[in-house]
């Protein structure tokens, strides 16, 4: 199976989608290497970085599902390398 490493940067514009975002991260937990969350209280937003090692279609599906949520922005950066497990 070919996998790639990617980091997904997520910005939550308010606290409303927190549960939905956490559920999505949990749903894809088999592919999550790590996550970091930063509450930016001064601006009333939260920033989350999620590192994944997964097939490209899984990473894209995760990012796409995040993008469907109100008040959530997500961008993905892929590693140039493809790994064969």
Legacy VTK file of the C-alpha trace (Angstrom):
# vtk DataFile Version 3.0
C-alpha trace
ASCII
DATASET POLYDATA
POINTS 85 float
0.000 0.000 0.000
1.377 3.419 -0.960
1.171 6.072 1.731
2.254 9.670 2.084
2.936 11.829 5.075
0.932 15.032 5.271
0.116 17.783 7.709
-3.375 19.237 7.777
-3.677 22.735 9.239
-7.121 23.438 10.638
-8.504 26.762 11.833
-11.749 26.839 13.802
-13.305 30.302 13.629
-15.326 29.649 16.801
-15.931 26.787 19.233
-19.079 25.442 17.555
-17.398 22.791 15.349
-14.997 21.461 18.014
-16.930 18.230 18.644
-17.330 17.538 14.912
-13.631 18.118 14.249
-12.614 15.887 17.160
-14.959 13.163 15.910
-13.405 13.315 12.435
-9.913 13.091 13.889
-11.044 10.091 15.922
-12.639 8.481 12.846
-9.278 8.684 11.030
-7.174 7.826 14.098
-5.632 4.742 12.437
-3.752 7.149 10.154
-3.012 9.977 12.616
0.631 10.197 13.689
0.032 13.138 16.007
-1.931 16.297 16.608
-1.380 19.646 18.258
-4.078 22.087 19.261
-3.592 25.732 20.136
-6.423 27.836 21.538
-5.791 31.427 20.462
-7.977 33.171 23.014
-7.006 36.689 21.949
-8.610 36.073 18.530
-11.307 33.627 19.627
-10.082 30.863 17.309
-8.401 27.483 17.625
-5.612 26.122 15.460
-5.052 22.382 15.080
-2.285 20.590 13.189
-2.771 16.925 12.340
0.029 14.762 10.921
-1.108 11.727 8.954
0.578 8.765 7.255
-2.035 7.351 4.888
-2.937 6.745 1.263
-3.479 10.037 -0.527
-7.195 9.398 -1.017
-7.678 8.943 2.755
-5.864 12.194 3.520
-7.898 14.024 0.873
-11.156 12.572 2.223
-10.272 13.701 5.748
-9.399 17.213 4.585
-12.519 17.369 2.405
-14.766 16.357 5.296
-13.202 19.075 7.437
-13.829 21.640 4.703
-17.538 20.813 4.697
-17.915 21.992 8.282
-19.103 25.527 9.006
-16.487 27.845 10.523
-13.630 25.453 9.648
-10.771 26.080 7.231
-8.347 23.276 6.343
-5.247 23.123 4.147
-3.047 20.106 3.456
0.678 19.909 2.731
1.951 16.576 1.375
5.436 15.120 1.626
7.081 14.596 -1.771
7.920 11.011 -0.848
5.685 8.003 -1.353
6.181 5.093 1.011
5.419 1.460 0.147
4.402 -0.612 3.159
LINES 1 86
85 0 1 2 3 4 5 6 7 8 9 10 11 12 13 14 15 16 17 18 19 20 21 22 23 24 25 26 27 28 29 30 31 32 33 34 35 36 37 38 39 40 41 42 43 44 45 46 47 48 49 50 51 52 53 54 55 56 57 58 59 60 61 62 63 64 65 66 67 68 69 70 71 72 73 74 75 76 77 78 79 80 81 82 83 84
